[in-house]
Amino acid sequence: MSLHDTSKSVNCHAMSDVLNRIGDKWSVMVVGMLGRNGTLRFNELKRMINGVSQRMLTLTLRNLERDGLVTRTIYPEVPPRVEYGLTEMGKTLDGPISKLWDWSSEHHTAIIEARSVYDARATAVAAAEPRKVAYAQG
């Protein structure tokens, strides 16, 4: 199935379904870390992904495994050792996610500046015409 024709609802549904999984912050971080570092244990991933809670990382890994993007390998040791890695399909996301990270890093300063300009302009308009802005905001 090709996603080029967005007039077909099945194409929009497929794109939406995929973006719901891989488009969230934690999934991007997990796939990116596994892509850059290879197989990792849970606590290694948790240390590498700043701000992720244990529960959120567990849910993210479970969902990525369910979608066939991550493998979970349990070794019969005491205590049990569990490792996570990208599947072959998951590895195909490494390129686009790496490009997204690089793009984000390259353009982050410009985005912050654009937000500042936009916010300053919005504040100036609100100060100059408070009645119109209040009415427009509801």
N, C-alpha and C positions, 0 to 999 in steps of 0.2 A: 504494500500500500504506500502510495506517495502522499506526502503532506503538502505538496505544492498547491493543490486545489482546495482552498479553505472554504469554498462554497458548499462542499459536502460535509454534512454534520458529523459523519464518522471520522473525518480528518481532524475536525476541531476537537472532538471528544478525545481522540488519541493524543493530540498535542497537549490538551488540558490535563489528561491523566498522567502523562509523563512529566510535565512541568510541576504538577502537584507533588510528585515524589522527589525529583532531583532539583527542583527549584528552591527548596527551602534551605535556609542558612546552614543547618547542621548536616544535611545530606551532602551539600557541596563541600563542606569542610572534611567530612569523613572520606568521601571519594578522593578528594585532593590529597589528603594525608596518606591514604593507602596507596594512591598512585605514585606519590613522590618517595614514600618510604618502604613500600612493599608490605609484607605481612607484619601485623602488629597485634600485641595483646591489648585487652580492654583498657587497662590502666595506662599503657603507653599512649593510646589514642586520647584518653581523657586528659593526660598531661599536655599533649600537643595542641588540643583544641581548647583555647582559652574561653572560659565562661560556660562550658557545657556541663549540665548536671549529670549525675550518674543515671538518673531515670531517663532523661532526654537522649543520652547517648545509647542507652539500652533500646529504647523505642526506635531510634533512627537506624541502628544496626539491624534490628529485627525486620523493619520495613524494607531496608535495602536487600536483606537476605531473601525476604519474601518475593521481591521483584526480580531476583536472579542477578543482582549486581554485586553482592558480597557473599563470600563463603565464610562459614563458621566451622572451625575444626577443633574438636575436643580431643585432647590426648589423655589416655587412661593412666594418669599419674596421681600421686597424692602430694599436695592438693592438685586437683585437675587443672590442666593448662588449656586455655582457650585462645585461639588465634583467629584473626580476621584478615581477609585478603580480598582483592577484587577478582571476580570471575572474568572470563574472557569478554563477556558483554560489558561488565563493569570497566574493564580496561579501555574499552572504546570511548568511555567518557573522560578519560584522563586528559586527552588532547584538548577538547573543548573547555574543560574546567581549568586547565592550566592557562589557556588563552584568556579566559575570563579573569583569572587571578592577575595575570600580567596586565590586562587592560585596566582592571580596577586600580592596580598600583600606579600605573602610568597616568591615569586621569583623575585620581582621587582629589588632588589639590584643586584642579580646575572645577570639579563638581562642587567642592566646598565653597569656592569663590562664587560660582554661579548661584548657589543657594543664598549666599550673603547679599548679592546684588538683588535677587528676587525679593528676599525678605525686607531689605531696606526700601525698595520700591513700593512694596505692599504697605509698609508702615507709613511711608510718606503719603500715599493715596488715602489711607485711613485717616491720617491727621488732617489732610486738606479737605476731605469730604466725609466727615464722620456720619452724617445722616444717610447718605447714599450707601456707604459700606455697611452700616448697621442694617439697613433695609435689605440689602442683597444677601447678607449672611443669615437672615431669617430671624 
